[in-house]
């Protein structure tokens, strides 16, 4: 009888991911205004940038990072973005090789994913599961949400935040960030939008966002309008901040936003995709349904303040 039984395909995939990714995952010890806490992080560049969750390093200027090979170093908080729950640290000393960043846009429901981090202070922990759902929303600060969040049943616990969610090839496709219930874990995706946020945090320490000055909520479109536009919902303006770009553009409470620059807007997350640095100071056409007619207004978003 063979000394070692061959691993089944599932086990072999998880073992392979663990060997590839665990060396790049750090256990964080954080001391800040909220006292002492912990979490996880991953090396994302050879020169010492680490990625974690913004809430892990909230109120802190630095953290102690420890790796599976015994490497320990202090890592300074280079930038954090509470609205995406992402933060970047810069290690003062040497770090292991970085993880390979993937793209969550290619994930499918039912696909194998592996969570790697330091739950409950237990460093180097690995759990596996599947992608339970895609496109979830995660509320963060200022009433905004992170869109396209990954839901997984891979076990997550306090301390996993900031750790890696990897696919079966060992590429990082998400940053573990929250536990919504038993068997329900959430991860901020690695995609084109979050990659831009990470890049901004590495270079500038902050993320610039555009601001219109409206409070709005999704609502169904009138049947005739829905049929003509081939969509079911729009974004109804509930409040316009006086003196804001929306007020200057003459947006009104009750208006239903259906498009920006000709692109359909059916939810708050659709609108947030437009409120990026590139939109600051640039005129944009907003199409609204008002008093039984489609009306176009021109708004010039300003920069969202701290």
Helices and strands as residue ranges (DSSP letters): H 9-21, G 22-24, E 25-32, E 35-43, E 49-52, G 54-57, E 62-66, E 72-81, E 86-91, E 100-101, G 104-106, E 112-117, G 119-121, E 125-139, G 141-143, E 145-152, E 164-167, E 171-181, E 184-189, H 192-204, E 210-211, E 214-220, H 223-229, E 233-240, H 245-248, E 256-260, E 263-264, H 268-274, G 277-279, E 283-290, E 293-300, E 302-303
